[in-house]
Amino acid sequence: MASSKEYLDYVLEQLSELNDITYRAMMGEYIIYYRNKVVGGIYDDRFLVKNIKVAAEMMPEAELQLPYEGAKEMLLVDDIENKGFLRELFEAMYDELPAPKRKKS
């Protein structure tokens, strides 16, 4: 099942307190970027973020879910209504996320 554009728009609205949020459509799903780093994505109308230390600490009750078959588990964001929490989460995650991969020329 692919994610809906309506759910993407909803998530982007919830992230509106952050600058430099972008996304890319990929095989019916959406990858979410914060300041050019992959933070997570929308998979089957679920908002998932990378399972990194700071995110797991900020969401200790978060459920681990597979975004798609064969992928690494990610954290399900339950508190999507809380814009302030989402801003804090993304800002805290930023330094722990890997740098964007350089494009091959």
N, C-alpha and C positions, 0 to 999 in steps of 0.2 A: 504494500500500500504506500503510495507516495504522500508526501506532506502537502497540505493545502497552502495556497498563497495567502489565504485569510489568516491562518495560524502564524505564518511568517510575519505578516503585517502586525499581528497582535504582539508577538515577541519583540519585534523591532520597536514598537511603541513602548513596551515595558523597559527597553534599554535606552530610551530617549534621553536619559540624564547623562549618558556617556557620549563623548565626541569620538569620532573615528570608528564607528561600528559599520562594517560592511559585510556583505554576504555574497556567496556564489552558489548558483544552482548546480547540483550535481546528481544526475540520475534520479530525478524526482524528489531529491532531498535538498537541504540547504546547509552549507558550511558557514559558520559565523566567525568573523574576524574582529579582533579588537586591536587597533593600532598595528595592523598588518600581521598579527599573530593569530593562528587558529585557536580559538577558545573552546569551541564545541560546534553543535549543529542542531538542526531540527530533523528528526527521523521519525516517520510515521506519526506526525503531529505530537512528538515528544521533544521537549527542550533538554538536551543532554550537554554536559560540559566534560572536559577532559578530567580523568581521574588522577589528579596531582595532589600532592600533600596538602597544600593550603586550602584547596577546594574541599577535600575530605574533612579537614579540620573545621571548616566553616559550616559544613552540612553533614554533621556526624550521623544523622538519621537517613541520609540520602540512599536511595536504592541504586545498586549497580545494575545497569542494563546494557545489552548489546545493541548498538545502533543498527547493525546489519550482520548477517552471517559472516563469520570469519574475522570480525573486527575486535579490537580491544574493548573491554567493558568501560562504560562511561557513567558518570553520576547523573541521575535524574533530578532536575531542578523542580522542586515542589513549590517553593515560595515565589512563584513567578509574579504574583500580584504586588510584591514588595519591591518597588523601583529602587529604593535606597539600598536594600540588601543586594540587589543585582549589581548596582554600581560598585559597592564595596567588594563584592565577590570578584568582579572582572578586574578591578584595580589591584586587588591582592594577588590574583592569579598571574598578572602580566609578567612580573619578573621571573617567575618559575617556568613560564612557557618557553619552548625552544624558539630561537630566532627563525624568521622565515627562510625557507630554502632559496638559494640563489637560482635564478633561471639559467638554464644552459643556453649558451649563445651559438 
